Amino acid sequence: MLTITKEFHFSASHVLSRLPSWHKCARPHGHNYVVVLELCAPPEELTDAGFVRDYGDLDAFKSWLDETLDHRHLNDAVDFSPSGERLAHWIYGLWVETYPELTAVWVSETPRTWAIYRAGAEPA
């Protein structure tokens, strides 16, 4: 398989529900998020130009991210507790039809933490 990735950035706040009141993530706080889309294709399925997908095709995702999540309070933008894990899974579900080569969505809230949803990695 051949793999490409593209990184996107947005800033937002959130509160994680169902945490004890003393937990720092139970209070309103914000992050400078990084989202990475990972797309894969076997060599025989590359485009005529030799791409898994043209990076320019991902501009629609960037526009959606800017309009939907950037500088928002995520609890108002989604109908679930917006942990990195849930955001990765949600983004994948929204975009896999548009980008059938999408195999994983990575979400980072801090420079040293990542949550990853990978297609086909559902527990048995």
C-alpha positions in Angstrom: 0.0 0.0 0.0 1.0 3.6 -0.7 0.1 6.1 2.0 -0.2 9.9 2.0 -1.0 12.2 4.9 -2.0 15.8 5.2 -2.0 17.9 8.3 -4.6 20.5 9.2 -4.9 22.9 12.2 -7.8 24.5 14.1 -8.2 26.1 17.6 -11.2 25.3 19.8 -12.5 24.9 23.3 -14.3 22.1 25.0 -15.4 20.5 28.3 -15.3 16.8 28.8 -18.3 15.5 30.6 -18.4 12.5 32.9 -15.1 13.4 34.6 -14.7 14.1 38.3 -15.0 17.8 39.1 -11.3 18.0 40.1 -10.1 16.8 36.7 -8.6 19.6 34.7 -10.5 18.5 31.5 -13.8 18.8 33.3 -13.3 22.6 33.2 -13.6 24.7 30.0 -10.3 24.8 28.2 -8.9 25.0 24.7 -6.4 23.4 22.4 -4.6 24.1 19.2 -5.7 20.9 17.4 -3.9 19.1 14.7 -5.8 16.7 12.4 -4.1 14.4 10.1 -5.9 12.5 7.3 -4.2 9.3 6.2 -5.2 7.9 2.8 -3.9 4.6 1.2 -4.1 2.8 -2.1 -2.3 -0.1 -3.7 0.1 0.8 -6.5 -2.4 -0.5 -9.2 -5.1 2.0 -8.0 -3.1 5.2 -8.2 -4.5 8.0 -10.3 -3.1 8.5 -13.8 -0.8 11.1 -12.4 0.5 8.5 -9.9 -1.3 9.8 -6.8 -3.2 8.1 -4.0 -5.2 11.3 -4.2 -4.3 14.8 -5.3 -3.6 16.8 -2.1 -5.6 19.6 -3.7 -8.7 17.4 -3.4 -8.4 17.8 0.4 -9.2 21.5 0.3 -12.9 20.7 0.9 -11.9 19.1 4.2 -9.9 22.2 5.2 -12.9 24.5 4.4 -15.3 22.2 6.4 -12.8 22.2 9.3 -12.5 26.0 9.3 -16.3 26.5 9.1 -17.4 23.8 11.5 -14.8 23.5 14.2 -12.2 26.4 14.1 -12.6 28.9 17.0 -15.7 27.1 18.2 -16.8 25.6 21.5 -16.8 21.9 20.4 -19.6 21.0 22.9 -21.8 23.3 20.8 -20.6 22.0 17.5 -21.0 18.2 18.1 -23.6 16.1 19.9 -21.1 14.0 21.9 -18.4 14.7 24.5 -15.6 15.9 22.2 -12.6 13.9 23.3 -9.8 13.4 20.8 -10.8 9.8 20.3 -14.4 10.6 19.5 -13.4 13.5 17.2 -11.2 11.2 15.2 -13.9 8.6 14.8 -16.5 11.2 14.0 -14.4 12.9 11.4 -13.6 9.6 9.7 -17.3 8.7 9.5 -18.2 12.1 8.0 -15.4 12.0 5.3 -14.8 8.4 4.3 -17.5 8.6 1.6 -15.9 11.7 0.1 -12.4 10.1 0.4 -12.8 6.3 0.0 -9.0 6.0 0.3 -9.2 7.4 3.9 -7.8 4.8 6.3 -7.1 6.8 9.4 -7.8 10.1 11.2 -5.3 11.4 13.7 -6.3 14.1 16.2 -3.8 15.9 18.5 -4.8 18.2 21.4 -1.2 18.8 22.5 2.2 18.3 20.8 2.8 15.0 22.6 -0.7 13.4 22.4 -2.6 11.7 19.6 -5.9 9.9 19.3 -6.2 7.8 16.1 -9.2 6.2 14.5 -8.1 3.5 12.0 -10.5 1.9 9.6 -11.0 -1.8 10.2 -9.6 -1.6 13.7 -13.0 -2.3 15.3 -12.7 -4.7 18.3 -14.0 -8.2 17.8 
